[in-house]
Amino acid sequence: MRKHYIDNLRNLTILLLFPVHTFMIWNDFGSGFYVWARESRLLSTLIVLVNPWFMPILFVLAGMSARYALQKRTMGAFVRQRTRKLLIPFIGGMLFLVPFQTLYARKYFDGYEGGIWENFKYFFTHFTDLSGYDGAFTPGHLWFILFLFLISMGGLLIFRYLPYEKMAPRVEKLPALGVLLLFIPIWLMYYIGNFGGFSLGKDLALYLIGYYIISNDAVIETLERHIRWLLILCLLGTVLLVLLYYKLSYYGDLWINYIGWNTILVLLVLGKRYLNECTGFTIYFNRASYPVYILHQTILVAFAYYMIQVCEGTFLQAAVICVGSFGLTIAVYQLFDCFRGLKKKRSMVE
C-alpha cells in the first residue's frame, strides 16, 4: 500500500522553496543570492525557521522511497531509473538552466551587458566558491539532484552488504529517544564532504537513516506514541533557535542539526496522521513537483531581477516574486507536459 504522506510531505517541501528562495533576496546572514536587494531581519528569520529541516527531509524521504522501490525493482533497474531521473536532468539543467541564473547575477551586481553565449563561456571557465552569485560556475539548486544521484549509487553498495532485513529486528527495538539521538551521527557526518555548507556526508546519513530506520513501520509507531514530548521539544528548540539568531546571528552546527532532526521526526508523524491521503493535490504534484524543482529557481531569479526594478516596498516585491514565479513555473511545466502528451499521442498513432 502506497504511503501517500511521503508524497505529500515531499511535494509540500518542494513548494516551500518558492518563499524560501524569494526571501533569500533579502537575507541578512551574509549568504548572498543571485539577486540581492537589501537586508530584512523578518524575512531572514522565516528562512532560519525552516532551514534546518526543509532540504534534509527530502533526503530522508528519498531513503524511505528507495527501500520501497527496491522491494519491486532489481538493483540494475534501480540504477537505470535513477540515471534517467537524476543524472540526465542534472546534465540538462546545467546546460540550459543554471547559466541563466548566473547571467542575471552578473547583470544585477556587475551591470553585465554581454550576450548569452559569452556568459555561457564565462560560466564554464570561471570557478570560485561554487555559489554562482558572482556569475562563476555553480551547480545552483541542482546540487540536490547531483548529491541524491551519488548517494543513491553509493547506497546500493551499502544495501548489498548490509541488507535491510538484517537490520530490521534491531531497528524495531529502538526507543523514541534513541531515534531522536540520531541527530548526533547526522551532525558528525556534516563535516564530511562539506562544500560551503552542502554536506554529502550528512545527506548520506539522512538517506541511510530513512532507508533502514524511518521506513520501518515500528519506528514510526514508536514516534507516534511519543509525539507530544517530541513536539514540545521541537517548539522549544525552534524558539531558542530564533533567539540565538537574533542575539548572536549564529546558532551553531550542533544545534541546527538537532532541531532539524527533531522537526523532521515531528513532521513525519504529523504527516502520517494528517496527510496520508491521495488527493487531487497529491496526484498533480506527484508528476509536477520534480519538474517544478528543476525549473523554479531559474525562473524565480529572472523574474525577481525585473520585479525589483518595477515594484516598490520589500513585502510587495516578495509577494509578487513568490506568487509570480510559482505561477510562471507551473505554466512552463504545463507547456512541457502538453508537448510531451502530444508527442506521445503522435507516436501512438504512427
C-alpha positions, 0 to 999 in steps of 0.5 A, spaced: 500 500 500 502 506 497 504 511 503 501 517 500 504 522 506 511 521 503 508 524 497 505 529 500 510 531 505 515 531 499 511 535 494 509 540 500 517 541 501 518 542 494 513 548 494 516 551 500 522 553 496 518 558 492 518 563 499 524 560 501 528 562 495 524 569 494 526 571 501 533 569 500 533 576 496 533 579 502 537 575 507 541 578 512 546 572 514 551 574 509 549 568 504 548 572 498 543 570 492 543 571 485 539 577 486 540 581 492 536 587 494 537 589 501 537 586 508 530 584 512 531 581 519 523 578 518 524 575 512 531 572 514 528 569 520 522 565 516 528 562 512 532 560 519 525 557 521 525 552 516 532 551 514 534 546 518 529 541 516 526 543 509 532 540 504 534 534 509 527 531 509 527 530 502 533 526 503 530 522 508 524 521 504 528 519 498 531 513 503 524 511 505 522 511 497 528 507 495 527 501 500 520 501 497 522 501 490 527 496 491 522 491 494 519 491 486 525 493 482 532 489 481 538 493 483 540 494 475 533 497 474 534 501 480 540 504 477 537 505 470 531 509 473 535 513 477 540 515 471 534 517 467 531 521 473 537 524 476 543 524 472 540 526 465 536 532 468 542 534 472 546 534 465 540 538 462 539 543 467 546 545 467 546 546 460 540 550 459 538 552 466 543 554 471 547 559 466 541 563 466 541 564 473 548 566 473 547 571 467 542 575 471 547 575 477 552 578 473 547 583 470 544 585 477 551 586 481 556 587 475 551 591 470 553 585 465 551 587 458 554 581 454 550 576 450 548 569 452 553 565 449 559 569 452 556 568 459 555 561 457 563 561 456 564 565 462 560 560 466 564 554 464 571 557 465 570 561 471 570 557 478 570 560 485 566 558 491 561 554 487 555 559 489 554 562 482 552 569 485 558 572 482 556 569 475 562 563 476 560 556 475 555 553 480 551 547 480 545 552 483 539 548 486 541 542 482 546 540 487 540 536 490 539 532 484 547 531 483 548 529 491 541 524 491 544 521 484 551 519 488 548 517 494 543 513 491 549 509 487 553 509 493 547 506 497 546 500 493 553 498 495 551 499 502 544 495 501 548 489 498 552 488 504 548 490 509 541 488 507 535 491 510 532 485 513 538 484 517 537 490 520 530 490 521 529 486 528 534 491 531 531 497 528 524 495 531 527 495 538 529 502 538 526 507 543 523 514 541 529 517 544 534 513 541 531 515 534 531 522 536 539 521 538 540 520 531 541 527 530 548 526 533 551 521 527 547 526 522 551 532 525 558 528 525 557 526 518 556 534 516 563 535 516 564 530 511 564 532 504 562 539 506 562 544 500 560 551 503 555 548 507 552 542 502 554 536 506 554 529 502 556 526 508 550 528 512 545 527 506 548 520 506 546 519 513 539 522 512 538 517 506 541 511 510 537 513 516 530 513 512 532 507 508 533 502 514 530 506 520 524 511 518 521 506 513 520 501 518 513 501 520 515 500 528 519 506 528 514 510 526 509 507 531 514 508 536 514 516 534 507 516 534 506 514 541 511 519 543 509 525 539 507 530 544 514 530 548 517 530 541 513 536 539 514 540 545 521 539 544 521 541 537 517 548 539 522 549 544 528 548 540 525 552 534 524 558 539 531 558 542 533 557 535 530 564 533 533 567 539 540 565 538 539 568 531 537 574 533 542 575 539 548 572 536 546 571 528 549 564 529 546 558 532 551 553 531 552 546 527 550 542 533 544 545 534 541 546 527 542 539 526 538 537 532 532 541 531 532 539 524 532 532 526 527 533 531 522 537 526 523 532 521 521 526 526 515 531 528 513 532 521 513 525 519 508 523 524 504 529 523 504 527 516 502 520 517 496 522 521 494 528 517 496 527 510 496 520 508 491 521 503 491 521 495 488 527 493 487 531 487 493 535 490 497 529 491 496 526 484 498 533 480 504 534 484 506 527 484 508 528 476 509 536 477 513 537 483 520 534 480 519 538 474 517 544 478 524 543 482 528 543 476 525 549 473 523 554 479 529 557 481 531 559 474 525 562 473 524 565 480 531 569 479 529 572 472 523 574 474 525 577 481 531 581 477 525 585 473 520 585 479 525 589 483 526 594 478 518 595 477 515 594 484 516 598 490 516 596 498 520 589 500 513 585 502 510 587 495 516 585 491 516 578 495 509 577 494 509 578 487 516 574 486 513 568 490 506 568 487 509 570 480 514 565 479 510 559 482 505 561 477 510 562 471 513 555 473 507 551 473 505 554 466 512 552 463 511 545 466 504 545 463 507 547 456 512 541 457 507 536 459 502 538 453 508 537 448 510 531 451 502 528 451 502 530 444 508 527 442 506 521 445 499 521 442 503 522 435 507 516 436 501 512 438 498 513 432 504 512 427 
